[in-house]
Structure formats: C-alpha cells, structure tokens
C-alpha cells in the first residue's frame, strides 16, 4: 500500500478527524495559518470563528460539559495563547476534557523573542493536565492521540499541544495510532473490593448518613448509578454546585446544594452526620467552610474519586476508594444487595425526622414584590416556562447562586457554569457551545450586567452561526456578589462595585441583529419569557434585560472562615 505524504498542518486536521471531532472553536493568526489553510480544504468538522480566543476555549469547554466529549480549541501563538489561558485554567479547575492546539513561532526562532512568541508550554504548565511542544513532524499524530487520551481518561482535564509553524509546513507520512500506551500514565478505574466492603459495612451501620455528590458524578456519567444506590439506601443526599443534576432535584431525598450558599438542611446534615459518603467531590473551601469546624464533629468519611491526589487533601478520609465513580457505585450497589438482610431502615428514622425539621425553615424563601423585580422570581419563572428542561449556562456572581438555588436540575449536564475558578464572562460562550452541540434544545444564559460585558463581543459569533440563545440578564447595576460582601464585611463601603455607564443592552443586542427586551415591571416577567421562547422567536437570540432589586442578597451564606453551621439566613438580618 502506498504511503500517504501530507503536510504537518494536514496531519493535524486528519488527526482531529480520526478523533471524530465535530467542532473546532478558534481564531486564526500567523502561526496557525497553515492549519487554517488545511481546514479550508476539509468538510468533516466545522470550525466556529469566535471573536476572542478566551471565548474559543470557553465554548469548547461547554461543548465538552454538555456532551461528555473532548472539546477542541485552536489559537495562534503569543497573544492568541495568552488570551486562551483563562479558559484553559477554568477547564482545569473543573476537570473538563479538552485539547487546545496552539501555534508557535518556527523552531529556529524559539527563544529569540520572535514576533508573537511566548513560552506557551511554560505559561500553561500550572493549569493543564499535560502539555506538549511538538518539534518533529513525525510526532504530530501520536502526540494528538496522546492528548485526547490523557484529556479524557482518569481525572479529565485540558491538554495543550503547541506546534511551531515550520513543522506544519513540512511533509511526512501520515499514520494515526489505533491505541495509546504510556508507561508513566495508567489511571486506576476499578475500586478496591476490600475498601468497598468496608464502605458498605459503615453505610449499613450509619444512624445519621449523608451522601455528598460532586462534579465527578456528572463527568463520570454516573448519575443513574448514584440514583440506584441512594434510593436503595433511602439516604439523604446533597450536591456541590458542580454536581447539580447528578441526582434529581425533584426527588424527596435531595437536600439541595450545600456549601457557602447551600441550603440550611444540606449544611446542617453535612455537619451533623455520623457517616459521610463523598462521591466525586473534593471537599473544597466553598463546600465545607472552615475545615477545623467541619472536623470538630466526629464522623466516618468514605471518599470515592478517580484522582488519588484528591483524597485526604483537605480532610482526612477513613475509607478511600480510588476508581471510576460509576464503576465503584455499581460495585457498592452489588455489595449492598448481598448485605440487604443486615440493613435496618428504622435505624435512620430519627435522622430523617431531624432533617425534615431543618427543611421546614424554608431557607430559600424570599419576599416577592409587585413594584420591583426579584431575581429569584425570574429564575423560578424561567424554570416554569422551560419546564425545567433547558440547558442553563451561567456567569459568576449572585445570579449564578440564584440559578443554582431556584432552577432545580433533574438531569446531568444541563447546568453549565464555572465552579473552581469562578470565571466571569463564561456564560455567553458556554451557551454557544451548548447550542451548537444541541441545536434544537432550549439554551438560556443567566448572567449579570458586569459578567456579560466581559465576552459580549460573542453576540457577533451568535449572529454568524444563527444561535438562538436566550440571555437572561439580572441587571442590578452592581457587581452583585462584590457588593454583597462589601455590605456584610466592609461596612457598606461599595468600592468600585457600582456599574456606572451601562450600555442600553436592548439597542446593543439589536445592533448585532438580535432581539432585545427591557423588563422593569414584575408583572411582565412571565409573559416576556414566554415570548422569548415562543415559536415566533425560536430561531432568534433574545437578550432579556431584567432590571432587578439592587438590595437583594443571596441567602443562606456561610461567611469566609466560618463553619457550615454558622450560616447567615435572611431571617437573621
């Protein structure tokens, strides 16, 4: 058989095709023009031209979160790569599988301060799962194969492949590897049976059990396995911000989100439990508050995670189980079945009664108003109008927390937001990635007037690619979460948190060729949302600028450095 000789740029494209890539999100520049020329000559995947490299990575990130597939971004050298770093770090913190291909100056110019040169590998090393600099055309295909394998296995994460321009211009034989074998990288997938047996023993003897689920349940496609185990045990369950949708919010066993803005019942149950089953979560500071306070209550902790470095990182674990979350949960269900005769459901009855007492506090209650729009009401109405079946993307701030609290998710991969890094500006490009992945789905971006302006140029991308996203802007004329902290902890000194000189968002949306509404009357919330999602506007991007109560705060709230049981509730003020 005759060998196929093609350019390095064509090898990049063929490699992406071999990985069945559907979309590449990118922005061209000098160092990647050979690759873009090769893209021009192919039709197997679609390139999405964004208006800023940060948005390319965010959109690829959201595509991955929504589909479970590896997202792909393409950027040029120098400022193209540095603009992408925020998106890469965002994906890294939330363990999102991605491959980012960056152009680099020619190999002979590396280290010479060439035009648009930067040490992309060095800059991104702290915020990627792995990265490569490819200096040999014969290693392009094998490196891209490794990049997809590393990104999608074990604890997922972004992998960057940096390719000098001269390497993409050379020619070589193309052959794409069928498999990858890396001696230094062999993630464990199967949980240790001995540890699983120990876990079952603890769970069956628990009097005050809680299941604490995180983003690993969603990323590991383990929602069904989690549901089976939790409903068989009839244990209460809470979820992190990133884990929402991993267990149906409408189920009576679900306590809501826990953590800094979690529900009273979730936080109190987490604090007072005697056996805690942590599934694909990492005990971060926004979840457990002060570790000393959290550990002041004796309890046994079982922790399931694919990443051994996450176990006992912040909290000492009694029964660690390293492995794929879905596999371990299935093994736990199997072990439970064989031990069913040893389980007394009455053991936890007093605990369930206690939890119902906490639930009765109705910690998410807010005072509705007929004169000013309450942001919580907007989210509740959005849930009603979309029948809880939309993809919801969010920026970062008060609106993000209200979305998490007031839009109950019954399915995984419907809640797309930046958890670990807390990146303002992700909402719109996240919505782009979701809408492209699921063109017929309802996609709503919940944002604020500060966040939306960080990547608002992507309204142009939405116009080019006909993306009918609905933008729900909760406009309180402040950087809301900053203002809330300044009110609580800085003596009402609102230093630089007021958003002065805001644009007319309706006219701005219209200038990009979209539809805009400004809503100031609470009576209009439902009718305008229904119109936005109506058949008449189904094919249009609609920007909904809700002018909301400037004084509204997110409750409950665990102050920084405090414990989960030290929440501030609305009724306390």
NORPE-V299649 format. One record per pair of residues at least 24 apart in sequence whose C-alpha atoms are under 8 Angstrom apart, sorted by the first residue. I is the first residue (numbers start at 1). J is the second residue. Records with the same first field share a line. If there is no record, write none. Layout:
I: J ; J
This chain:
3: 173 ; 174
4: 173 ; 174
5: 171 ; 172 ; 173 ; 174
6: 171 ; 172 ; 173 ; 174
7: 168 ; 169 ; 170 ; 171 ; 172
8: 137 ; 140 ; 167 ; 168 ; 169 ; 170 ; 171 ; 172
9: 34 ; 35 ; 38 ; 167 ; 168 ; 169
10: 35 ; 38 ; 168
11: 140 ; 141 ; 174
12: 140 ; 141 ; 144
13: 38 ; 39
15: 141 ; 144 ; 145 ; 176
16: 144
17: 44 ; 45
18: 176
19: 148
21: 45 ; 72
22: 46
23: 47 ; 48 ; 71 ; 72
24: 48 ; 60 ; 71 ; 72 ; 73 ; 74
25: 49 ; 50 ; 56 ; 57 ; 59 ; 60 ; 72 ; 73 ; 74
26: 50 ; 53 ; 56 ; 57 ; 73 ; 74 ; 75
27: 51 ; 52 ; 53 ; 56 ; 74 ; 75 ; 76 ; 80
28: 74 ; 75 ; 76
29: 75 ; 76 ; 77 ; 80
30: 76 ; 77
31: 76 ; 77 ; 103 ; 104 ; 105 ; 164 ; 165
32: 75 ; 76 ; 77 ; 102 ; 103 ; 104 ; 165
34: 165 ; 168 ; 169
35: 168
48: 465
49: 461
50: 458 ; 461
51: 457 ; 458 ; 460 ; 461
52: 83 ; 455 ; 457 ; 458
53: 80 ; 81 ; 83 ; 84
54: 83 ; 84 ; 85 ; 86 ; 87
55: 84 ; 87 ; 426 ; 429 ; 455 ; 458
56: 84 ; 429
57: 84 ; 87 ; 88 ; 100
58: 87 ; 91 ; 426 ; 429 ; 430 ; 433
59: 429 ; 430 ; 431 ; 432 ; 433 ; 434
60: 98 ; 430 ; 433
61: 87 ; 91 ; 96 ; 97 ; 98 ; 430 ; 433
62: 416 ; 429 ; 430 ; 431 ; 432 ; 433 ; 434
63: 430 ; 433 ; 434 ; 436 ; 437
64: 96 ; 97 ; 98
65: 96 ; 219 ; 413 ; 416
66: 413 ; 414 ; 416 ; 434 ; 437
67: 413 ; 437
68: 219
69: 97
70: 97 ; 98 ; 99 ; 148 ; 151 ; 152
71: 97 ; 98 ; 99
72: 98 ; 99 ; 100 ; 101
73: 98 ; 99 ; 100 ; 101
74: 100 ; 101 ; 102
75: 100 ; 101 ; 102 ; 103
76: 102 ; 103 ; 104
77: 102 ; 103 ; 104 ; 105 ; 116 ; 117 ; 118 ; 120
78: 104 ; 116 ; 117 ; 118 ; 120
79: 116
81: 120
82: 120
85: 124
86: 423
88: 124 ; 127 ; 128 ; 158
89: 127 ; 128 ; 421
90: 418 ; 420 ; 421 ; 422 ; 423
91: 157 ; 158
92: 127 ; 128 ; 129 ; 157 ; 158
93: 127 ; 419 ; 420 ; 421
94: 157 ; 215 ; 418 ; 419 ; 420 ; 421
95: 155 ; 156 ; 157 ; 158
96: 151 ; 156 ; 157 ; 158 ; 219
97: 151 ; 152 ; 156 ; 157 ; 158 ; 159
98: 148 ; 151 ; 152 ; 157 ; 158 ; 159
99: 147 ; 148 ; 151 ; 158 ; 159 ; 160 ; 161
100: 158 ; 159 ; 160 ; 161
101: 160 ; 161 ; 162 ; 163
102: 160 ; 161 ; 162 ; 163
103: 162 ; 163 ; 164 ; 165
104: 162 ; 163 ; 164 ; 165
105: 164 ; 165 ; 166
106: 164 ; 165 ; 166 ; 167
107: 135 ; 164 ; 165 ; 166 ; 167
120: 162
121: 160 ; 162
124: 160
128: 157 ; 158 ; 159 ; 160
129: 156 ; 157 ; 158 ; 159
130: 158 ; 159 ; 160
131: 159 ; 160 ; 161 ; 162
132: 160 ; 161 ; 162
133: 161 ; 162 ; 163
134: 161 ; 162 ; 163 ; 164
135: 163 ; 164 ; 167
136: 167
137: 167 ; 168 ; 170 ; 171 ; 172
138: 172 ; 173
141: 174 ; 175 ; 176 ; 177
142: 176 ; 177
145: 176 ; 177 ; 180
146: 180
149: 180
153: 187
154: 187 ; 188 ; 189 ; 306 ; 307 ; 324
155: 306 ; 307
187: 306
188: 306 ; 322 ; 323 ; 324
189: 306 ; 322 ; 323 ; 324 ; 327
190: 322 ; 323 ; 324 ; 327 ; 328
191: 321 ; 322 ; 323 ; 324 ; 327 ; 328
192: 321 ; 322 ; 323
195: 319 ; 320 ; 321
196: 321 ; 328 ; 331 ; 332 ; 335
197: 332 ; 335
198: 319
199: 302 ; 319
200: 332 ; 335 ; 336
202: 275 ; 300
203: 275
204: 342 ; 343 ; 344
205: 343
206: 274 ; 275 ; 347 ; 348
207: 274 ; 275 ; 347 ; 348 ; 351
208: 272 ; 273 ; 274 ; 275 ; 348 ; 351
209: 235 ; 236 ; 273 ; 274 ; 275 ; 276 ; 277 ; 348
210: 235 ; 236 ; 237 ; 238 ; 269 ; 270 ; 273 ; 275 ; 276 ; 277
211: 235 ; 236 ; 237 ; 238 ; 276 ; 277 ; 278 ; 279
212: 237 ; 238 ; 239 ; 240 ; 270 ; 276 ; 277 ; 278 ; 279 ; 281
213: 237 ; 238 ; 239 ; 240 ; 243 ; 246 ; 278 ; 279 ; 280 ; 281
214: 239 ; 240 ; 241 ; 242 ; 243 ; 244 ; 246 ; 278 ; 279 ; 280 ; 281 ; 282
215: 240 ; 241 ; 242 ; 243 ; 244 ; 246 ; 280 ; 281
216: 243 ; 279 ; 280 ; 281 ; 305 ; 325
217: 243 ; 246 ; 279 ; 280 ; 325 ; 326
218: 243 ; 245 ; 246 ; 412 ; 413
220: 324 ; 325 ; 326
221: 326
222: 246 ; 325 ; 326 ; 329
223: 247 ; 412
225: 326 ; 329 ; 330
226: 326 ; 329
228: 333
229: 329 ; 330 ; 332 ; 333
233: 345
236: 352
237: 266
238: 266
240: 281 ; 287
241: 404 ; 419
242: 415 ; 417 ; 419
244: 404 ; 409 ; 412 ; 415
245: 408 ; 409 ; 410 ; 411 ; 412 ; 413 ; 414 ; 415
246: 410 ; 411 ; 412
247: 410 ; 411 ; 412
248: 409 ; 410 ; 411
249: 408 ; 409 ; 410
250: 408 ; 409 ; 410
256: 405
257: 404 ; 405
258: 287
259: 286 ; 287 ; 288 ; 289 ; 558 ; 564
260: 286 ; 287 ; 288 ; 289 ; 556 ; 557 ; 558 ; 559 ; 564
261: 401 ; 554 ; 555 ; 556 ; 557 ; 558
262: 405 ; 556 ; 557
263: 363 ; 364 ; 556
264: 358 ; 359 ; 361 ; 363 ; 556 ; 567
265: 355 ; 358 ; 359
267: 564 ; 565
268: 358 ; 564 ; 565
269: 355
270: 564
271: 297 ; 564 ; 565
272: 297
273: 299
274: 298 ; 299 ; 300
275: 299 ; 300 ; 301 ; 302
276: 300 ; 301 ; 302
277: 301 ; 302 ; 303 ; 304
278: 302 ; 303 ; 304
279: 303 ; 304 ; 305 ; 325
280: 304 ; 305 ; 306 ; 325
281: 305
282: 310 ; 311
283: 314 ; 315
284: 314
288: 563 ; 564
289: 558 ; 560 ; 561 ; 562 ; 563 ; 564
290: 560 ; 561 ; 562 ; 563 ; 564
291: 315 ; 563
293: 562 ; 563 ; 564
294: 563 ; 564
304: 328
363: 555 ; 556 ; 569 ; 570
364: 405 ; 555 ; 556
369: 522
370: 521 ; 522 ; 523
371: 521 ; 522
372: 520 ; 521 ; 522 ; 548 ; 549
373: 520 ; 521 ; 522 ; 546 ; 547 ; 548 ; 549
374: 522 ; 548 ; 549 ; 552
375: 399 ; 402 ; 474 ; 548 ; 549 ; 552
376: 402 ; 403 ; 406
378: 525
379: 403 ; 406 ; 407
380: 406 ; 407
381: 525 ; 526 ; 529
382: 407 ; 526 ; 529
383: 407 ; 408
385: 526 ; 529 ; 530 ; 533
386: 442 ; 533
389: 442
390: 414 ; 441 ; 442 ; 443 ; 444
391: 415 ; 416 ; 434 ; 441 ; 442 ; 443 ; 444
392: 416 ; 431 ; 443 ; 444 ; 445 ; 446
393: 417 ; 427 ; 428 ; 430 ; 431 ; 443 ; 444 ; 445 ; 446
394: 418 ; 426 ; 427 ; 430 ; 445 ; 446 ; 447
395: 423 ; 424 ; 425 ; 426 ; 427 ; 428 ; 445 ; 446 ; 447 ; 448 ; 451 ; 452
396: 422 ; 423 ; 424 ; 425 ; 426 ; 447 ; 451
397: 424 ; 448 ; 479 ; 480 ; 481
398: 480 ; 481 ; 553 ; 554
399: 446 ; 447 ; 448 ; 474
400: 446 ; 447
401: 554
402: 554
403: 446
424: 451 ; 452 ; 454
425: 451 ; 452 ; 453 ; 454 ; 455
426: 455
427: 451 ; 452
428: 452 ; 455 ; 456 ; 458 ; 471
429: 455 ; 458
431: 469
432: 462 ; 467 ; 469
435: 467 ; 468 ; 469
436: 467
439: 467
442: 469 ; 533
443: 468 ; 469 ; 470
444: 469 ; 470 ; 471 ; 472
445: 469 ; 470 ; 471 ; 472
446: 471 ; 472 ; 473 ; 474
447: 471 ; 472 ; 473 ; 474
448: 473 ; 474 ; 475 ; 476 ; 479
449: 473 ; 474 ; 475 ; 476 ; 477 ; 478 ; 479 ; 499 ; 502
450: 478 ; 479 ; 499
459: 509 ; 512
460: 512
462: 541
463: 512 ; 513 ; 514
466: 539 ; 540 ; 541
467: 539 ; 540 ; 541
468: 538 ; 539 ; 540 ; 541 ; 542
469: 540 ; 541 ; 542
470: 532 ; 533 ; 541 ; 542 ; 543 ; 544
471: 541 ; 542 ; 543 ; 544
472: 543 ; 544 ; 545 ; 546
473: 543 ; 544 ; 545 ; 546
474: 545 ; 546 ; 547 ; 548
475: 545 ; 546 ; 547 ; 548
476: 547 ; 548 ; 549 ; 550
477: 502 ; 550
478: 550
484: 553
505: 543 ; 545
506: 543 ; 544 ; 545
509: 542 ; 543
514: 540 ; 541 ; 542 ; 543
515: 540 ; 541 ; 542 ; 543
516: 542 ; 543 ; 544 ; 545
517: 542 ; 543 ; 544 ; 545
518: 544 ; 545 ; 546 ; 547
519: 544 ; 545 ; 546 ; 547
520: 546 ; 547 ; 548
